Amino acid sequence: MYMSDEILNPREIRRRLGLNQQQFWGRIGVTQSGGSRYESGRTMPKPVRELLRVVHIEQIDLADLSREDMRVLEYLRKTKPELYETLKAAAREQAQPADKRILSGTAYAR
């Protein structure tokens, strides 16, 4: 996991990405007013935190995921765990430079 609850500061993430509240929160299905409340300190439900992490930290476009993709992942996890772990490690190696930029904050600059 890239961040803990203490590090998760949605306002800072949004500002680093250069997005207004409507753009930032809209990508994860939260209204601008709801996002404003979270930025002001209201506790975010875990599903919202996870969506924020996946979309804005991991940079995964939810529109690119399909139900079939999720089925394939689940199938690999259950029936071919060694293959799943091998593929996961290979993907992690390939993405490592981007991950380091995200963690250092340089990936937020556009």
C-alpha positions as CSV (number, residue, x, y, z in Angstrom):
1,M,0.0,0.0,0.0
2,Y,1.4,3.4,-0.9
3,M,-0.2,5.5,1.8
4,S,-1.7,5.2,5.2
5,D,-4.6,7.2,6.6
6,E,-2.2,9.7,8.0
7,I,-0.6,10.5,4.6
8,L,-3.9,10.6,2.7
9,N,-4.5,14.3,2.3
10,P,-7.0,14.7,-0.6
11,R,-6.6,18.4,-0.9
12,E,-2.8,18.1,-1.3
13,I,-3.2,15.3,-3.8
14,R,-5.8,17.3,-5.8
15,R,-3.6,20.4,-5.8
16,R,-0.5,18.4,-6.9
17,L,-2.6,17.0,-9.8
18,G,-3.7,20.5,-10.7
19,L,-7.4,19.6,-10.6
20,N,-10.3,21.6,-9.3
21,Q,-12.7,19.9,-6.8
22,Q,-15.2,19.0,-9.4
23,Q,-12.7,17.3,-11.7
24,F,-10.9,15.5,-8.9
25,W,-13.9,14.2,-7.0
26,G,-16.0,13.6,-10.1
27,R,-13.5,11.0,-11.3
28,I,-14.4,8.8,-8.3
29,G,-18.2,9.6,-8.2
30,V,-18.2,12.1,-5.4
31,T,-19.9,15.4,-5.7
32,Q,-17.9,18.6,-5.4
33,S,-19.6,19.5,-2.1
34,G,-19.0,16.0,-0.7
35,G,-15.3,16.3,-1.7
36,S,-15.1,19.7,-0.1
37,R,-16.3,18.2,3.2
38,Y,-13.6,15.5,3.0
39,E,-11.0,18.1,2.3
40,S,-12.2,20.0,5.3
41,G,-11.6,17.1,7.6
42,R,-14.8,15.0,7.5
43,T,-13.9,11.3,7.7
44,M,-13.9,9.6,4.3
45,P,-15.5,6.1,4.2
46,K,-13.1,3.4,3.3
47,P,-14.6,2.8,-0.2
48,V,-14.0,6.5,-1.1
49,R,-10.4,6.3,0.2
50,E,-9.8,3.2,-1.9
51,L,-11.2,4.9,-5.0
52,L,-9.1,7.9,-4.4
53,R,-6.0,5.8,-4.0
54,V,-6.8,3.7,-7.1
55,V,-7.7,6.6,-9.4
56,H,-5.5,9.4,-8.2
57,I,-2.4,7.6,-6.7
58,E,-2.3,4.4,-8.7
59,Q,-3.5,6.4,-11.8
60,I,-5.9,3.6,-12.9
61,D,-8.6,4.7,-15.2
62,L,-11.7,2.9,-14.0
63,A,-13.2,3.0,-17.5
64,D,-10.4,0.8,-18.7
65,L,-11.3,-2.0,-16.3
66,S,-14.0,-4.5,-17.3
67,R,-15.8,-7.2,-15.3
68,E,-14.0,-9.7,-17.5
69,D,-10.6,-8.3,-16.4
70,M,-11.7,-8.7,-12.7
71,R,-12.8,-12.3,-13.4
72,V,-9.5,-13.2,-15.0
73,L,-7.6,-11.7,-12.0
74,E,-9.8,-13.7,-9.6
75,Y,-9.4,-16.8,-11.6
76,L,-5.6,-16.5,-11.6
77,R,-5.5,-15.8,-7.9
78,K,-7.5,-18.9,-7.0
79,T,-6.4,-21.4,-9.6
80,K,-2.9,-20.3,-10.6
81,P,-1.5,-18.5,-7.6
82,E,2.2,-19.0,-8.7
83,L,1.4,-17.5,-12.1
84,Y,-0.5,-14.7,-10.6
85,E,2.4,-13.8,-8.3
86,T,4.9,-14.0,-11.1
87,L,2.8,-11.7,-13.3
88,K,2.2,-9.3,-10.4
89,A,6.0,-9.1,-9.7
90,A,6.8,-8.5,-13.4
91,A,4.2,-5.8,-13.6
92,R,5.5,-4.2,-10.4
93,E,9.1,-4.2,-11.8
94,Q,7.9,-2.5,-15.0
95,A,6.0,0.1,-13.1
96,Q,8.7,0.9,-10.5
97,P,10.0,4.1,-12.0
98,A,6.5,5.6,-12.1
99,D,5.8,4.4,-8.6
100,K,8.9,6.2,-7.3
101,R,7.8,9.4,-9.0
102,I,4.3,9.1,-7.5
103,L,5.8,8.6,-4.0
104,S,8.2,11.5,-4.4
105,G,5.5,13.8,-5.7
106,T,7.1,14.4,-9.0
107,A,4.4,12.5,-10.9
108,Y,1.8,15.0,-9.9
109,A,3.4,17.8,-12.0
110,R,2.0,17.9,-15.5
